[in-house]
Amino acid sequence: MFIFDIIYIFGGGILDVSYVVMDDNSFTMKATYGNQHLGGQNFTNTMVDYFISVVKKKNRKRALDVNPKVIRRLKTTYEEARKNSYN
């Protein structure tokens, strides 16, 4: 029986994706791709932008100004959550 698997590795500023086929006794790497310009800060900024857009969408009736302190706290919280997810 063969199992096909895709493995994602998000590290400090990189993104690696591997396509692996596993059978009973071994595994074979069929393809791998890495990008040193994705990951880390790119994901943090994307997630912070997403959260801000969700908050603005939910509060359409009020004009919201995004405070730089709030953005900094969002980035710090997201970084901690992302790092803790590796453990």
Wavefront OBJ file of the C-alpha trace (Angstrom):
o trace
v 0.000 0.000 0.000
v 1.346 3.396 -0.999
v 0.731 6.614 0.889
v 1.227 9.937 -0.856
v 2.093 12.858 1.358
v 2.952 16.521 0.986
v 5.215 17.969 3.666
v 5.388 21.719 4.333
v 8.215 23.234 6.345
v 7.914 26.871 7.370
v 11.090 28.107 8.948
v 12.785 31.370 9.737
v 12.163 33.050 6.413
v 11.879 29.958 4.180
v 9.195 27.718 2.757
v 10.001 24.132 1.727
v 7.471 21.768 0.166
v 8.189 18.089 -0.511
v 6.117 15.397 -2.214
v 6.793 11.985 -0.673
v 5.572 8.470 -1.471
v 5.681 6.011 1.424
v 5.227 2.251 1.325
v 5.621 -0.415 3.998
v 9.420 -0.270 4.291
v 10.629 3.001 2.845
v 9.783 6.413 1.500
v 10.763 8.104 -1.735
v 11.048 11.835 -2.259
v 9.375 12.520 -5.614
v 9.748 16.298 -5.690
v 10.915 19.129 -3.491
v 10.829 22.899 -3.772
v 12.171 25.599 -1.522
v 11.853 29.364 -1.568
v 14.114 31.413 0.660
v 12.047 34.551 0.135
v 8.820 33.193 1.619
v 8.058 32.435 5.227
v 8.699 34.189 8.484
v 7.964 37.891 8.104
v 5.972 37.401 4.881
v 3.457 35.157 6.641
v 3.326 37.400 9.685
v 2.524 40.483 7.582
v -0.094 38.590 5.562
v -1.840 37.292 8.689
v -1.810 40.727 10.378
v -3.290 42.303 7.226
v -5.948 39.578 7.171
v -6.921 40.111 10.831
v -7.145 43.875 10.315
v -9.407 43.390 7.272
v -11.673 41.050 9.276
v -12.007 43.582 12.097
v -12.724 46.399 9.630
v -15.316 44.260 7.838
v -17.095 43.445 11.096
v -17.119 47.114 12.138
v -18.282 48.775 8.935
v -20.527 51.224 10.756
v -17.609 52.771 12.643
v -14.568 54.369 11.093
v -11.541 52.503 12.376
v -8.042 53.892 12.441
v -5.471 51.182 12.942
v -3.132 52.151 15.734
v 0.569 51.237 15.143
v 0.680 49.855 18.694
v -2.150 47.454 17.833
v -0.329 46.296 14.699
v 2.846 45.708 16.718
v 0.894 43.682 19.304
v -0.777 41.633 16.554
v 2.603 40.877 14.961
v 4.144 39.885 18.299
v 1.197 37.652 19.190
v 1.182 36.000 15.772
v 4.966 35.412 15.876
v 4.638 33.748 19.298
v 1.751 31.566 18.097
v 3.654 30.549 14.958
v 6.794 29.677 16.933
v 4.791 27.720 19.522
v 3.125 25.697 16.770
v 6.513 24.155 15.930
v 6.906 22.662 19.413
l 1 2 3 4 5 6 7 8 9 10 11 12 13 14 15 16 17 18 19 20 21 22 23 24 25 26 27 28 29 30 31 32 33 34 35 36 37 38 39 40 41 42 43 44 45 46 47 48 49 50 51 52 53 54 55 56 57 58 59 60 61 62 63 64 65 66 67 68 69 70 71 72 73 74 75 76 77 78 79 80 81 82 83 84 85 86 87
